[in-house]
Amino acid sequence: MDPVIVVGAGPVGLVLSLALAAQGVPSVLLDEDAGKDETRPARTVVLREDTAALVERLGCTTLRDLGVRWSGWRSMRRKQLVRELRLGEDSPYGDQLPAPVHVPQHALTRGLRDAVARQELVQMAPLSRIDTLEQDPAGVTVHTREPDSTWWRGSYLVGCDGARSTVRKLLDIRFPGRTAVERHAVAALRTELPWPGQAVLHRLPPWRSGGAEVTARPLPDGVWRLDWLLPPRGELVTPDALITRVRDTLAGWCGGETPPYELLDTGVYTLHHRLARRWRVRRAFLAGDAAHLLGALGTQGLDEGLRDAENLAWKLAQAWHHGASDVLLDSYQTERRAAVASRLRAADQSLPILRGGGGLRTLVPGGARGHDSLLADGHLGCGPLGAPPSYTHSPLAPPRAEAHTTVGTPPGAPVADVRVTAPDGTTVRLRERLGQGHLLVLLVAPGTGVWDRRHWLMAGVMPRLVEAVDALPVKSELLVTEAYPGASAHTVLLVRPDGHLVASFSGVRPAELFAAANAARGGEPRASVRADQTADIN
């Protein structure tokens, strides 16, 4: 079978190719450029716990070597400290607050390229700009120009080629939305601030050039990225004006005196909110900035792009190896487009409140603290602005059955990263078993950790569960855990390859487990996907 064609070698395209390779699917990665990324210290990305784990699982070492996990979060308003949180440990409220990872984007891209270079199933094709895309019931054909005119044949195609996506234009997909939702001036500099390792959000800082909001986020080697929120239109940021902002901000945070600093990079960027009308046209798909643009109020567009790649990779792997129903392939658009649309709606509804000059802000009691919490959600990956998506209404969800039981994870949500034991005795985190092209069946069995593997494999419900897993219509891996949040002993969880819960059962229920696994693969696969375009979703 022909490889999958991935158009665009940014982080999303690289991750998609690596995720496909991890599931035994070859790909051709068409890169418009020569494979070298410009070093821009002021262009950085923040990855949440789930997307950082995905990148590391795929063999990228950048986060460990060149990323910084925030140790805390500090919110200030005028001259007051509004909120301070510790990250990576239990909060005072009893919930775990994972630490986001902050890394220069060029370093992340280089790390992913290094991982691709070690992967035999990925073929890189630099200087390959597509100008023609044709589809038929058996595959996709594209033509690239300069320096060599070449025709490429693939089983499927994914456009990861950014906001100005050629793939999206060739598929004639509309890309409506809002322009210039936010503007920021940015500087990357090396200095010492009073809060090493902490991210800082300062609203209405009390110095002359502070503006409405300024953030500081740590990077390796004593480098910080500073962002100043600008008026949506009209303010021209000159080099002198930016230097003034830097000096005033550092002085405001460091007791009135500007500490020594080394300015490494500067820039101004504008955020847009857009959402493609369709993400699938027969055998062609969109992912990342080609499908959506977001980023206001601390939300992270790359996070969503990497979630696109993880969601699509296992479905394409199922189709490539075993065939797939239209239900499975259509579910990528249904799940991911709805998740990003929800994120965009939350941001668009919050913007008038958080950025407005009065009105609701003055009427809501405790409004300043509530606004701070909302902004923290976007930056820290919590709440409607930042939490990992839950595919509650997925077409892959099985019908509710009497045997289903409730655990701490709702159906469709990401599972907790508990410690698990495989039948071979290996003990790892659950997240390490994701993305390998098969479903996971997880048995909650307290006391397993102290038993000899030879005994617990033949004890209790295990023999019956092994038989049930072997009979499933999709390749599945059986795992055991001592405990799972909200689950009682002998609860059985069925987990998708991307880590989202399909269903949970009270005990071993072979018939119900089979039905849930069949639903998760979209039902019976067909020999070929349909030839007509998927319906437009408004």
ABEGO torsion letter per residue (X at the ends): XBBBBBBEABAAAAAAAAAAAAAGBBBBBBBABAGBBBBBAABBBBBBAAAAAAAAAAGBAAAAAABBBBABBBBBBEABBABBBBBGBBBAAGBBBBBBBBBBAAAAAAAAAAAAAABAABBBBBGBBBABBBBBAAEBBBBBBOABBBBBBBABBBBAAEAABAAAAAAGBBBBEBBGABBBBBBBBBBBBABBGBBBBBBGBABAAAEABBBBBBBBGGBBBBBBBBBABGBBBBAAAAAAAAAAAAAAAAGGBBBBBBBABBBBBBBBBBBBABABBEABBBBEAAABBBGBGGBBAAAAAAAAAAAAAAAAAAAAAAEBBAAAAAAAAAAAAAAAAAAAAAAAAAAAAAABAEEAAAABBGAAAAAAAAAAAAAAGBEAAABBBBBAABAABBBBBAABBBBABBBGBBBBBBBBBBAAGBBBBAAAABGAGBBBBBBBBBGAAABBAAAAAABEAAAAAAAAAAABABBBBBBBBABBBGBBBGBBBBBBAAGBBABBBBEBBAAAAAAAAAAAAGEBBBABBBABBBBBBX
